[in-house]
Amino acid sequence: MRLLLLSVALVALGVTAGCGETAGAAPVQTNEVNLPPSYQFDPAVIQVVAGTSVTWTNNDHFTHSVKVQDGPDHVIRPGESVSIPFDKPGEYPYICTFHTQDMKGKVIVAAN
C-alpha cells in the first residue's frame, strides 16, 4: 500500500512540475522567447498572428537550439538570438535538441 501511495504521489508531483511539457501552459501573446539560465523557454507557449517572426534569445551560459517541427535546427550560443517567421496558421511545437527532456515549447499561429 505504501508503494502504491508513493507511486501516486510521484506521478502527481511530475504532473504538477510539468516535466518539461507545455500542455497546461496558457499561451502568451508575444513574439519574443527568453532562454534564461534554467533550461527552459520563457514563455513556453506563445501566440502570434500569421506573418509574425518569433525571436528566441539565449540569456543562459550554455548553448541551446530551437528546432520547430520539421524545420532546421537553429543553434543559439550564449548572448545570441534567432528569428523564425511563421506565415501559416497552426500549432508549431519546438524543442532544444540539446536538452529535449526539459526544453519544449509551442508557437500558436492565428490567422490575421
C-alpha positions as CSV (number, residue, x, y, z in Angstrom):
1,M,0.0,0.0,0.0
2,R,2.8,2.4,0.8
3,L,4.4,1.7,-2.5
4,L,1.1,2.5,-4.3
5,L,0.7,5.8,-2.4
6,L,4.3,6.7,-3.1
7,S,3.8,6.0,-6.8
8,V,0.7,8.1,-7.0
9,A,2.4,11.0,-5.2
10,L,5.4,10.9,-7.5
11,V,3.1,10.9,-10.6
12,A,1.2,13.8,-9.1
13,L,4.4,15.7,-8.4
14,G,5.6,15.0,-12.0
15,V,2.3,16.3,-13.5
16,T,2.4,19.4,-11.2
17,A,6.0,20.2,-12.0
18,G,5.3,19.8,-15.7
19,C,8.2,17.5,-16.5
20,G,9.1,19.8,-19.5
21,E,5.6,19.6,-21.0
22,T,3.8,22.6,-22.3
23,A,0.2,21.2,-22.5
24,G,-1.1,23.0,-19.4
25,A,0.6,26.3,-20.1
26,A,-1.6,29.2,-21.2
27,P,-0.4,30.9,-24.4
28,V,1.2,34.4,-24.0
29,Q,0.7,36.9,-26.8
30,T,4.3,37.8,-27.7
31,N,6.9,37.3,-30.4
32,E,9.9,37.0,-28.0
33,V,11.0,34.0,-26.1
34,N,13.7,34.1,-23.5
35,L,16.1,31.3,-22.7
36,P,17.0,32.1,-19.1
37,P,19.7,30.2,-17.1
38,S,17.2,27.5,-16.2
39,Y,17.0,25.1,-19.2
40,Q,13.5,26.3,-20.2
41,F,11.8,28.5,-22.8
42,D,10.1,31.5,-21.2
43,P,7.3,31.7,-22.0
44,A,7.0,28.2,-23.3
45,V,3.7,28.6,-25.2
46,I,3.2,31.8,-27.2
47,Q,0.6,33.0,-29.7
48,V,1.2,35.3,-32.7
49,V,-0.7,36.2,-35.9
50,A,0.3,34.8,-39.2
51,G,3.2,36.7,-40.8
52,T,5.0,37.3,-37.5
53,S,8.6,36.4,-36.8
54,V,9.4,35.0,-33.4
55,T,12.8,35.7,-31.8
56,W,14.4,33.4,-29.3
57,T,17.3,35.0,-27.2
58,N,19.7,32.8,-25.3
59,N,20.4,34.5,-21.9
60,D,21.8,31.3,-20.5
61,H,25.5,30.4,-20.1
62,F,25.1,27.3,-22.2
63,T,24.4,26.7,-25.9
64,H,20.8,25.8,-26.8
65,S,18.9,25.3,-30.0
66,V,15.4,25.9,-31.4
67,K,14.0,23.2,-33.8
68,V,10.4,23.8,-34.9
69,Q,8.7,20.6,-36.1
70,D,10.4,19.5,-39.3
71,G,12.4,22.7,-39.7
72,P,16.2,23.2,-39.4
73,D,17.9,23.2,-36.0
74,H,19.0,26.7,-35.1
75,V,21.9,26.7,-32.7
76,I,21.9,29.7,-30.3
77,R,25.1,30.4,-28.3
78,P,25.0,32.5,-25.2
79,G,24.1,36.1,-26.0
80,E,22.8,35.2,-29.5
81,S,19.3,35.3,-30.9
82,V,17.5,33.6,-33.8
83,S,14.3,34.7,-35.5
84,I,11.9,32.4,-37.4
85,P,8.9,33.6,-39.5
86,F,5.5,31.9,-39.1
87,D,3.4,32.6,-42.1
88,K,0.6,30.0,-41.8
89,P,-1.9,29.5,-39.0
90,G,-1.4,26.3,-36.9
91,E,0.4,25.0,-33.9
92,Y,4.1,24.6,-34.1
93,P,5.8,22.6,-31.3
94,Y,9.5,23.2,-30.9
95,I,12.4,21.8,-28.8
96,C,16.0,22.4,-27.8
97,T,17.8,19.5,-29.4
98,F,20.5,19.6,-26.8
99,H,18.0,19.4,-23.9
100,T,14.9,17.6,-25.2
101,Q,13.7,16.4,-21.8
102,D,13.4,19.8,-20.3
103,M,13.1,22.4,-23.1
104,K,9.9,22.2,-25.1
105,G,7.6,24.9,-26.3
106,K,4.9,25.7,-28.8
107,V,4.0,28.6,-31.1
108,I,0.3,29.0,-31.9
109,V,-0.2,31.0,-35.0
110,A,-3.6,32.6,-35.6
111,A,-5.0,33.9,-38.9
112,N,-4.8,37.7,-39.4
